[in-house]
Amino acid sequence: MTSAGGEERVPVVRAVGWTVAYLGLGFGLMLGLFALLAPTLVGTNGRPGEVDPGALLLQTISGFAGFGIATLLVGFKALGLDWADLRWSPTAGAGNGFGRGMAIGGAAAAGAVLLSLPLGRAGFVTEAGSLGGYVRGLGASLLLLAPAALLEEVMFRGVGQVALARAIGRGWAVVALSTVFALLHVLNPNATPLGILNVGLAGVLLGFAFYMPGGIWTAWGAHLGWNGALTAFDAPVSGMPFHIPMFDYLPGGPSWLTGGRFGPEGGLLASGMIAAAIVMARRWAGKELA
């Protein structure tokens, strides 16, 4: 019996076991390396309540090391997967896929913010800074966000999702890993039940993007497009603020509509935009999710 994409079906228990092994090994190595290096390398941000660039960079490096080893041992060695199975190759459509993903994710995030202006009485207030400072601040934030977004795609649209899809099908595997993705955001600042639900919906979007032409590059683009667009508007990303000079975003209210302090991801406006993006990604994925 085969699943979508022509993959041979495997027992559910075996697939779940390897998925848990992959996530457990990856997170274990990541947290261990971070704990080992953090005392000497973290603490570069002087603004209370904002993202510590040093911590985020170290977390990303530790994550690539941990999940790189997990991919090698569980994915390549134990399961016999290759780069094509993990949708890293062929790379001929990587650029187009990344750009298409950026457009999908960026448009959904921008739509949630812009709709909050007339519907949620959100707005912007000016602060000290120049256009040049804004560009530099946004560029610096994107340099941090880009590898972090790719890491999360490796975590949740990597070996675990591919292994699980061979047992329960690609669509259900996307939902399952998106649930884990959402639950890992529960401890984010100012998290709300609706915000966590929306993070799960975003995971579904990214999981479908993974099966669009371009594979993981498309999913990476969609992830970075969403986070990057929110940052460009100076809105929090999953509850975490990135300070961009020149203006501040005020979310307005009510918070169930605009997201409040969690950022646009916490509101119904984002729910609608993500749902629309999911429909679009599902259509583009086509037979890969049939």
N, C-alpha and C positions, 0 to 999 in steps of 0.2 A: 504494500500500500504506500502511496506517495502523498505528500502534502503539496500546498501551493508552491510553485517554483520547481516541482519535480523532485523534491527531497524525499528520501525514504523515511517512512514513519519509524519512530523508536518508542520504546515503552515510556509512559509518562513518569514513572518513578525514577527511571534512569536519567531522563532529561532534567527533572527537578533537582535531582541529586547533583548533577554536574553544574547546573546553574547556581545552586547554593554554594558549591565548592568554589566556583569562579568568583562569585561576589565575596564570599568569606575570605578567601585567600587575598584577593585584591585589596579589600578594605583593611584587612589585618596588616598587610605589608605597608600600605599607605599610612595608616595611623601610627604604626611602629616607627617608621622612618621620620614622620613629622614630629613625633614626640622626642625622638633622638636629637633632631636638629633645631627644633623650635627655640629652645632656651638661648641659643646664640645668634639666631638669624631673624627672629620675629620681634616686632615692636618699632616699625619705622613710621607709623602714622601718628601724627600729633593731634588729630581731630577726633575727639570722643564721639562714639556712635557711628563713625563711618568705617568703611571697609579698610582694613589694614593691608596695604599692598604687599608688604613682606610676607604676611601670613597667607594671603591668597596665592602668591607666587610659590611659596614653599609647599603649600597644599597641592598645587597643580603638579609640581615636579615630583613630589612624593607619590601622587596618584598615578602619574605616567609610569613611574618605576614599579609600583605595586601591581597595577593592572597590566603592564607590559609583561611582567613575569607570569602573572595569572593567565594571560592570553597564550604565552608560550607553552606553559605546562599543561593547562587544561584544554585550551583550544587546539593548538597545533599538535602537541604530543599525545594527549589522552584521546581527543575526539577526532584527530586527523583533519581538522579544518585547514583551509588555506586562505589567502588574501581575497580570492574571489568569493568564497563562502561568507566572509565577513564584510563583503561589499566595499573593500578598499580598491579593488581593481575590477575591470580595466579602468585606467585613469584617463582615458581619452575624453570622457565627458565630465571629468571632475570640476573643471572651471565653470562650465555651464550649469552643472548641478549646484555648485556652491552659490553662484549668482542667483539661480532660481530660488534656492532655499532662503537666501538673504531677503529676496523680494517678498516671499510669503510671510516669513517671520516678522520682518520689519513693518510690512503693511498692517498686519494684525495688531502689533503693539502700538503703532502710530494711530490706528483707528480707535483703539481703546482710549488713548490719551485725548485725541481731538474730540471724540464724542463726549468726554467728560466736561469739556468747556461749556457747551450749551445745556447739557442735560444734568450735570452735577455741579454747576457753578464753580468748576475748577478754574485755575488761572495761573498766571506767572507774575512774579515780582522781580524787579531788577535788583542787582547787587553789584558790588565793586567787581570790575574786570573788563576786559576788552575782547574784541572778536578773536584776536590772536590768542589770548589766554583761553578762550572757550575752545578753539581748535586744538590747542596743545593739551588741554585738560581732557577733551573727548578722545583724542588720539592716545594719550597715556592710558585711559580707562579701557579702550578697545584692545590695546596691547596686552592688558591683563585678562580681559574677558575672552579673547579669542582662544588661547590655549585651554582656559578653564572650560569653555563650552565644548571643545573637542574632547577633553578628558571625560566629561559627563556622557558624551556620545559613546566613547569607548566603554564606559561602565555599563550603560543601560541599553545601548543598541549594539553591543559587542557579542562576545561569546555566549553570554547567558541567554539573550533573546534568540540568537540563531539556534542554540541547542534546544531551547524550549519550543521553538516553532516546529521543530521536527517531530514533536510529540502531539501538540495541541493545535497546530496551525499558526500561521503568521499573525492573523488578526488577534487571536486570543493571547498569543505571546506578547504582542504589543501592549494589550490591556494589562496583563500581569506585571510586566516590568514597569509600566507607567504607574501602577499602584505603589510599587516599591519606591520609585522615583519621587512620588508625592509624599509618602510617609517620611522620607529622609529630610523633608523640608519643614516638618512639624515644629522643630525647635528654632526655626528662623525668627528673627525679630518681628514682633507684631503679627504673627501668623494667625489666621482665622480659618474656620472650617471651609468657607467658600474659597479662600485663597488656596488651601491645600487641594480642594477639588479642582480648581483651575490649573494648578501645577500638574495634576494628573492628566487633565485634558491636554495640556501642552505636551506632556509625555506621549500621548496618543498621536498628536500632530507630528512630533519628531519621529515616532516609530513608523508612521506612514511615509514620512519624507525619506526615511532610510530605504524604503522599497521603491522610491521613485528613481528614474534614471539619474545616475550620479552617486547612488548609494550613500555611504557614510558622509561623503562630501556635501551632499544635499542636506542631510540632517544637521550637519555642523553649521552650514550656512543659515538654516532656519533658526537654529538655537542662537547663533550670534546675531542674526537679524533682529530677533525679539529683544534680547538683552541690550544690544547696541542702540536700538531705537528708544527704549525706555531711558537709557543713560543720556542720549542726546537731548531728551526733554527734561533731564535732571530729575527723573522720577525714580523711586526705589525699585530695585530688581529683587523680587522675592523677599521684600522687607529690608534689603540691604542698600543703603544710600551711597551713591558715588557723587562726590562734590564736583560740579562743573561750574566754572566761573561765569559771571555775567547775568544769570537769572536763576530763580528757584521756582520749582513747580509746586503749586498748592492744590491738593487733590479735591477740595470741595467736599460735597456730601450729597446724600448719605453714604457712609462707608461701604454698605453692601452694594451700592451701585458703582462707585468710583474706585473702591479698594482701600481708601484711607491710608493709614501709615504703612500698610504692607506694600503699597504701590498698586498700579492698575491691575496687576494679577489677582488682587483680592476682591474685585467687583464683578457685577453681572455684565457690565459693558465688555470686559475682557472675555467673559464666558461666551458671549455672542460672537466676538471677533475670532476667538480660537475655534469655535464650532464651524464658522464659515471657512476658515483655513483648513480644518480637518476634511471637510467635504471636497475642497479643491485638491488637497494632497491625495485623498483617496482616489479621485478620478485620474490623477496623473500616474499613480502607482498601477492602476489598471489590473491586468491579469496577475501581477505579482502578489496581489492580495485576494485574488479570486477564490 
